[in-house]
Amino acid sequence: MLNVSHAVVEPAAMEQLRECSASHHLPTAIDPLQSECQLSIVAPVETAAIPRVRRLAAA
């Protein structure tokens, strides 16, 4: 299991992790022999839906 629930993960990296999970193989650069693996990902919460608090500085 790969828990990245508290990490900031680039969308492209998260997509690659999901592809590895679906194909049951790591990228060939990591595993040239392409051994089968079981990868379970605990993804971070989508932050786009969470409003951010902005503080305005007094001029």
C-alpha positions in Angstrom: 0.0 0.0 0.0 1.3 3.5 -0.9 -0.2 6.1 1.4 0.1 9.6 -0.1 -3.0 11.0 1.6 -1.0 13.7 3.4 1.3 14.5 0.5 1.2 17.1 -2.3 1.2 14.9 -5.5 1.5 16.3 -9.0 -1.5 15.2 -11.1 0.8 13.5 -13.7 2.5 11.5 -10.9 -0.8 10.5 -9.4 -2.0 9.4 -12.9 1.2 7.3 -13.3 0.6 5.7 -9.9 -3.0 4.8 -10.9 -1.8 3.3 -14.2 0.7 1.2 -12.3 -2.0 0.0 -10.0 -4.3 -0.9 -12.9 -1.6 -2.7 -14.9 0.0 -4.4 -11.9 3.5 -3.3 -13.2 5.9 -0.6 -12.3 7.5 1.5 -15.1 10.3 -0.3 -17.0 12.8 2.3 -15.7 12.1 1.1 -12.2 11.5 -2.6 -12.9 13.0 -3.7 -16.3 11.9 -7.3 -15.7 8.3 -6.1 -15.4 7.4 -8.3 -12.4 3.8 -8.3 -11.5 3.0 -6.2 -8.4 -0.1 -5.3 -6.4 -0.1 -1.6 -5.7 -2.9 0.0 -3.6 -2.9 3.8 -3.4 -4.4 6.0 -0.7 -4.7 9.2 -2.6 -4.7 12.7 -1.1 -8.0 14.6 -0.7 -8.7 16.8 -3.6 -7.8 20.3 -2.5 -9.6 22.1 -5.3 -12.9 21.8 -3.5 -11.4 23.2 -0.2 -11.6 27.0 0.0 -8.4 28.6 0.9 -8.3 31.4 3.5 -6.6 34.5 2.2 -5.3 37.2 4.5 -5.1 40.7 3.3 -2.2 42.8 4.6 -3.2 46.3 5.9 -1.4 49.0 3.9 
